[in-house]
């Protein structure tokens, strides 16, 4: 039987991300403006470089997160299970796609129930914040956490996606106090993420002040969900309007800098257009703690666990090469390195 409603939409999202041009036009992450200053004498043994850290009170082998992508369809089940097994093997955190389908449809619930495949790594469930204006509340959020056995919950913000989506929910009015209520009543940390258009420091401060524990900036430079919804839309008005916004969003680099300038100590996830371990190193240098990868892993996840692991290993190797190239033996030294140039300005002479 053909999938319908929310399950059908999830399948369409995956297929479009795999086969079509869904990145923003003339929009980059901004990370190309950052470069490292090669250290010809690093004085470290490559084999001793450490990239382990902690996230959501759990140890992880690398500062990496399988970002929220999908769930709620037959295709999503295979993808999420492959991602979960690979995340457990490599010691990466993993986040689910929007789990509203888990409560609204009996189909493919196992696409969200991946704790058996990833028993030890941080697992983040996910719900659209706008649903708090459509009958959802803390009890639904807690139900999602309980069903998925998650360590935390993302509330995602996706205004531009919703307004282009034919079935979009557009009432984002007065969400902040409802987000606060979820933060106060849930028994796990609540994080907030965008979906590819970015969170700046001002918004991050408002969220943190009402109890949000961590921020995922999900900046521009990767998948544009207005582009994805444009490809799905049957509405000529929405399809035409989407073209005017194909370069919308805050570049990921600018999000990281803005949020870190406003909130010095909040755990900060950098996602949005991340493709390599070198990208990850740049983001960590300017303030990120955890780096989220999504579409970089998606194609591999449609093939096998082994293919996902290969991509993860390459990203980890690239991060270590970067650290070797500047003489940073661990993530603390990477965060504090002065062997970096930002927008042409060398930081070699800054105080240690």
C-alpha positions as CSV (number, residue, x, y, z in Angstrom):
1,X,0.0,0.0,0.0
2,X,1.3,3.4,-0.9
3,X,2.3,5.6,2.0
4,X,0.1,8.6,2.7
5,X,0.2,11.8,4.8
6,X,3.2,12.4,7.0
7,X,4.8,9.0,6.1
8,X,4.6,9.9,2.4
9,X,6.2,13.3,3.1
10,X,9.1,11.7,4.9
11,X,9.8,9.4,2.0
12,X,9.7,12.3,-0.5
13,X,12.1,14.3,1.7
14,X,14.6,11.5,1.6
15,X,14.4,10.9,-2.1
16,X,14.7,14.6,-3.0
17,X,17.8,15.0,-0.8
18,X,19.4,12.0,-2.5
19,X,18.6,13.0,-6.1
20,X,18.0,16.7,-6.5
21,X,19.8,20.0,-6.1
22,X,18.6,21.0,-2.6
23,X,21.4,23.3,-1.4
24,X,20.9,27.0,-1.2
25,X,22.0,29.0,-4.2
26,X,25.1,31.2,-3.9
27,X,25.1,30.5,-0.1
28,X,28.1,28.9,1.7
29,X,28.8,28.0,5.3
30,X,31.4,30.8,5.5
31,X,34.0,28.4,6.7
32,X,36.0,29.0,3.5
33,X,37.1,32.3,5.2
34,X,39.0,30.3,7.8
35,X,42.3,28.6,7.1
36,X,45.0,27.0,9.3
37,X,48.6,28.0,9.5
38,X,50.7,24.9,8.8
39,X,53.1,23.9,11.6
40,X,56.1,22.2,10.1
41,X,57.3,21.0,13.5
42,X,54.2,19.9,15.4
43,X,56.2,18.0,18.1
44,X,53.4,15.4,18.5
45,X,52.9,11.8,17.5
46,X,49.9,11.5,15.1
47,X,49.0,8.2,16.8
48,X,48.5,10.0,20.1
49,X,46.1,12.6,18.9
50,X,42.8,12.5,20.9
51,X,39.4,13.6,19.6
52,X,37.2,12.2,22.4
53,X,34.9,14.5,24.4
54,X,31.7,14.4,26.3
55,X,28.2,15.4,25.3
56,X,24.9,15.1,27.3
57,X,26.9,13.6,30.2
58,X,28.2,10.7,28.0
59,X,31.6,10.1,26.7
60,X,31.9,10.1,22.9
61,X,34.8,9.0,20.8
62,X,34.6,12.0,18.5
63,X,33.0,15.5,18.7
64,X,30.5,14.4,16.0
65,X,26.7,14.0,15.8
66,X,24.6,12.3,13.2
67,X,22.2,15.2,12.7
68,X,18.5,14.9,12.5
69,X,17.4,13.6,9.1
70,X,14.4,11.3,8.9
71,X,12.0,8.8,10.4
72,X,8.4,7.7,9.8
73,X,8.8,5.8,6.5
74,X,10.0,2.4,5.3
75,X,13.0,3.9,3.7
76,X,13.8,5.9,6.8
77,X,13.8,2.7,8.9
78,X,16.7,1.2,7.0
79,X,18.5,4.5,7.0
80,X,18.1,5.2,10.7
81,X,19.1,1.7,11.7
82,X,22.3,1.8,9.6
83,X,23.1,5.2,11.0
84,X,22.5,4.0,14.6
85,X,24.7,0.9,14.3
86,X,27.5,3.0,12.7
87,X,27.1,5.7,15.4
88,X,27.5,3.1,18.1
89,X,30.5,1.5,16.4
90,X,32.3,4.9,16.0
91,X,31.1,6.5,19.2
92,X,29.2,9.4,17.7
93,X,26.0,11.0,19.1
94,X,22.9,10.6,17.0
95,X,19.7,12.6,16.6
96,X,16.4,11.5,15.2
97,X,14.3,13.3,12.5
98,X,11.0,14.8,13.6
99,X,9.3,12.3,15.9
100,X,5.8,13.7,15.5
101,X,5.1,10.8,13.2
102,X,5.8,8.4,16.1
103,X,2.7,9.7,17.9
104,X,0.5,10.4,14.8
105,X,1.0,7.3,12.8
106,X,1.3,3.6,13.6
107,X,3.4,3.0,10.5
108,X,7.2,2.6,10.7
109,X,7.5,3.4,14.4
110,X,10.6,1.2,14.4
111,X,12.3,3.9,12.3
112,X,12.5,6.0,15.5
113,X,13.2,3.2,18.0
114,X,16.9,2.8,17.5
115,X,18.1,2.6,21.1
116,X,18.8,-1.2,20.6
117,X,21.1,-0.4,17.7
118,X,22.8,2.5,19.6
119,X,22.6,1.6,23.3
120,X,25.5,3.7,24.6
121,X,25.8,6.9,22.6
122,X,23.9,10.1,23.2
123,X,20.5,9.9,21.5
124,X,18.4,13.0,20.8
125,X,14.7,12.9,20.0
126,X,13.1,15.7,17.9
127,X,9.9,17.6,17.7
128,X,8.9,20.7,15.8
129,X,8.6,23.6,18.2
130,X,5.6,24.9,16.2
131,X,3.6,21.8,17.2
132,X,3.4,23.4,20.7
133,X,0.8,25.7,19.1
134,X,-1.1,22.7,17.5
135,X,-2.1,20.7,20.6
136,X,1.3,19.3,21.6
137,X,2.7,20.0,25.1
138,X,5.2,18.7,27.7
139,X,3.3,15.4,28.1
140,X,3.7,14.7,24.4
141,X,7.4,15.6,24.4
142,X,7.9,13.4,27.4
143,X,6.1,10.5,25.7
144,X,8.4,10.9,22.7
145,X,11.5,10.8,25.0
146,X,10.1,7.7,26.9
147,X,9.4,5.8,23.7
148,X,12.7,6.5,22.1
149,X,14.7,6.3,25.3
150,X,16.4,9.5,24.4
151,X,19.0,11.4,26.4
152,X,17.6,14.8,25.3
153,X,15.0,16.4,23.1
154,X,15.5,18.8,20.2
155,X,12.8,21.4,19.5
156,X,13.4,22.4,15.9
157,X,12.6,25.8,14.4
158,X,11.7,25.7,10.7
159,X,9.7,28.8,9.7
160,X,10.8,29.0,6.1
161,X,10.3,25.3,5.5
162,X,6.8,25.4,6.9
163,X,5.7,28.4,4.8
164,X,6.9,26.9,1.6
165,X,5.5,23.4,2.5
166,X,2.0,22.8,1.1
167,X,0.9,21.3,4.4
168,X,2.9,23.8,6.5
169,X,2.0,24.8,10.1
170,X,2.5,28.6,10.2
171,X,1.5,29.7,13.7
172,X,4.8,30.5,15.4
173,X,3.1,33.0,17.7
174,X,4.1,33.1,21.4
175,X,6.2,29.9,21.3
176,X,8.9,31.0,23.8
177,X,6.8,30.5,27.0
178,X,5.7,27.1,25.7
179,X,9.3,26.2,25.0
180,X,10.0,27.2,28.6
181,X,7.3,25.0,29.9
182,X,8.7,22.0,28.0
183,X,12.2,22.8,29.4
184,X,10.8,23.0,33.0
185,X,8.7,19.8,32.8
186,X,10.8,17.4,30.8
187,X,13.2,15.1,32.7
188,X,15.9,15.3,30.0
189,X,17.8,18.4,28.6
190,X,16.1,20.3,25.9
191,X,18.0,21.7,22.9
192,X,16.8,23.9,20.1
193,X,18.0,23.6,16.5
194,X,17.2,25.3,13.2
195,X,17.0,23.2,10.0
196,X,19.4,25.0,7.8
197,X,18.7,28.8,8.1
198,X,20.6,29.4,11.3
199,X,20.3,30.7,14.9
200,X,22.0,33.9,15.9
201,X,23.2,35.0,19.3
202,X,20.1,37.1,20.1
203,X,17.7,34.2,19.6
204,X,20.1,31.8,21.3
205,X,20.1,34.1,24.4
206,X,16.3,34.2,24.5
207,X,16.2,30.4,24.3
208,X,18.9,29.9,26.9
209,X,17.2,32.3,29.3
210,X,14.0,30.1,29.3
211,X,15.9,26.9,30.1
212,X,17.2,25.6,26.7
213,X,20.3,23.6,27.6
214,X,22.1,23.5,24.2
215,X,21.9,25.2,20.8
216,X,22.4,23.6,17.4
217,X,22.8,26.5,15.0
218,X,22.0,24.5,11.9
219,X,23.2,27.4,9.7
220,X,23.0,28.0,6.0
221,X,25.4,26.5,3.5
222,X,24.0,23.0,3.2
223,X,20.6,21.6,2.5
224,X,17.9,24.3,2.1
225,X,14.5,23.0,3.2
226,X,12.8,25.7,1.3
227,X,14.3,24.2,-1.8
228,X,13.2,20.7,-0.8
229,X,9.7,21.9,-0.2
230,X,9.7,23.8,-3.5
231,X,10.4,20.6,-5.3
232,X,7.5,18.9,-3.5
233,X,5.0,21.7,-3.8
234,X,2.0,21.5,-6.1
235,X,1.3,25.2,-5.4
236,X,2.6,27.6,-8.2
237,X,2.6,30.5,-5.7
238,X,4.8,28.7,-3.2
239,X,7.1,27.3,-5.9
240,X,7.7,30.7,-7.4
241,X,8.1,32.4,-4.0
242,X,10.7,29.8,-2.9
243,X,13.0,31.0,-5.7
244,X,13.2,34.4,-4.1
245,X,14.5,32.8,-0.9
246,X,17.0,30.3,-2.4
247,X,19.9,32.1,-0.8
248,X,18.2,32.9,2.6
249,X,19.8,32.1,5.9
250,X,22.8,32.9,8.2
251,X,26.0,31.1,7.2
252,X,27.0,28.5,9.7
253,X,30.3,30.3,10.6
254,X,28.4,33.5,11.4
255,X,25.9,31.6,13.6
256,X,28.7,30.0,15.6
257,X,30.5,33.3,16.2
258,X,27.3,35.1,17.1
259,X,26.0,32.5,19.5
260,X,29.4,32.0,21.2
261,X,29.9,35.8,21.6
262,X,26.5,35.9,23.4
263,X,26.7,32.7,25.3
264,X,30.2,31.8,26.4
265,X,29.6,28.4,28.0
266,X,26.4,26.9,26.4
267,X,27.1,23.6,24.6
268,X,27.1,24.5,21.0
269,X,26.4,22.2,18.1
270,X,27.5,23.3,14.6
271,X,25.6,21.8,11.7
272,X,24.6,23.1,8.3
273,X,26.8,22.2,5.3
274,X,29.4,20.3,7.2
275,X,31.1,17.9,4.9
276,X,34.7,17.1,6.1
277,X,36.8,16.8,9.2
278,X,38.5,20.0,8.1
279,X,35.1,21.8,8.2
280,X,34.7,20.4,11.7
281,X,38.1,21.6,12.8
282,X,37.3,25.1,11.6
283,X,34.0,25.2,13.4
284,X,35.6,23.9,16.7
285,X,38.3,26.6,16.4
286,X,35.7,29.4,16.4
287,X,33.6,28.1,19.2
288,X,31.6,24.9,18.4
289,X,31.7,21.9,20.7
290,X,30.0,19.2,18.6
291,X,29.7,19.0,14.8
292,X,26.6,17.7,13.1
293,X,26.7,15.8,9.8
294,X,23.6,15.0,7.8
295,X,23.5,14.7,4.0
296,X,27.2,13.7,4.0
297,X,26.1,10.4,5.6
298,X,22.7,10.0,3.9
299,X,23.7,8.3,0.7
300,X,26.0,5.8,2.6
301,X,23.1,5.1,4.9
302,X,20.9,3.9,2.1
303,X,23.6,1.3,1.2
304,X,24.9,-0.3,4.4
305,X,26.4,0.2,7.9
306,X,29.8,-0.5,6.4
307,X,29.5,2.5,4.0
308,X,28.4,4.8,6.8
309,X,31.4,3.7,8.9
310,X,33.7,4.4,6.0
311,X,32.4,8.0,5.8
312,X,32.7,8.5,9.5
313,X,36.2,7.1,9.6
314,X,37.2,9.6,6.8
315,X,35.8,12.5,8.7
316,X,37.6,11.5,11.9
317,X,40.9,11.0,9.9
318,X,40.5,14.5,8.3
319,X,40.0,16.1,11.7
320,X,43.1,14.4,13.1
321,X,45.1,15.4,10.0
322,X,44.1,19.0,10.6
323,X,45.2,18.8,14.2
324,X,48.5,17.2,13.2
325,X,49.1,19.9,10.7
326,X,48.9,22.6,13.4
327,X,50.3,20.7,16.3
328,X,47.2,20.2,18.4
329,X,47.2,17.0,20.3
330,X,43.6,17.2,21.6
331,X,40.4,19.2,21.2
332,X,41.3,21.7,23.9
333,X,44.4,22.6,22.0
334,X,42.4,22.8,18.8
335,X,39.9,25.2,20.4
336,X,42.7,27.5,21.7
337,X,45.1,27.3,18.8
338,X,46.5,30.6,17.3
339,X,47.6,28.8,14.1
340,X,44.5,30.0,12.3
341,X,43.6,32.8,9.9
342,X,40.1,34.2,10.0
343,X,39.0,36.3,7.0
344,X,42.7,37.0,6.2
345,X,43.6,38.0,9.7
346,X,46.3,35.8,11.3
347,X,45.9,34.9,15.0
348,X,49.5,33.8,15.4
349,X,50.4,36.9,17.4
350,X,47.4,36.8,19.7
351,X,48.1,36.0,23.4
352,X,48.0,32.4,24.4
